Amino acid sequence: MITLTALTAIVALFQPSPTAGRHLVFVNDFTKTKGISLSDWKFDDGPVYNDEKEKYASGPGENAFFTRDGLVIQALNKDNKITSTRLQSVKSWRYGYFEAVAKVPTGNGTWPAFWMLNERLRNQGDQPKVDWPGCGEIDIMENVGYDPKNFHFSLHCADYNWMKPKQRTKVVGVTDPTKFHKFGLDWRPDSIVFYLDGKEAYTVKKDVDTFDAWPFRDPFYIILNLAIGGNWGGSKGIDPKIFPSQYIIKYVKVWQ
């Protein structure tokens, strides 16, 4: 007799890889470089949101550097001035499989993320203006340091966002948040699947074909950042002992 657990394992064994039939179109292996390619990434030192406390750097330095483990995004607190780094990918993509391996910091106040926003926000072109949350947001990974074992996977849009009773979000726990973990996103026209360490973590199907419910039809760009404080990350305060706080990314890859 085949148990449900065994049947689930068999089904998973025959599930096609999210990279099947796709080609690697973008790769930044941060363990093999000593600098940030400005043709691939730009430093976003613009305004911060969510009542966060950091100021983002305008270039590489003590807030963004490299070690054997990869790219280190480091938050510092000097003379009560908190600094960090937020990177945007220069390119944007419509559909594909997106993946990063990263290690998050812990401690009250940290808020690292690997996420995506609609290209229309920074390059409207001849398309109608669209702001957040209507533009859409894909949170491939968010984590808050006061609850480090839980990773959050979310889709935000006009009809579904954290300010409304209904959201598209899921929390998945890990045993050891201090280790590197793999975060993936399989984005297709009618579905989005989030992955944690190679396993499906959360699946969202397009049930309503309107822009307000499914804006995930435009190109989106990638963001890597470490926020400090804010209305979520700082909801239990900021522990001064977290500094320096390091969010380390081994690589970012995109298949289409």
Buried (B, 14 or more C-beta within 10 A) or exposed (E): EEEEEEEEEEEEEEEEEBBEEBEEEBEBEBBEEEEBEEEBBBBBBEEBEEEBBBBBBEEBEEBBBBEEBBBBBBBBBEEEEBBBBBBBBEBBBEBBBBBBBBBBBBBBBBBBBBBBBBBBBEEEEEEEEBEBBBBBBBBBBBBBBBBBBEBBBBBBBBBBBEEEEEEBBBBBEBEEBEEBBBBBBBBBEEEBBBBBBEEBBBEBEBEEEEBEBBBBBBBBBBBBBBBBBBEBBBEEEBBEEBBEBBBBBBBBBBBB
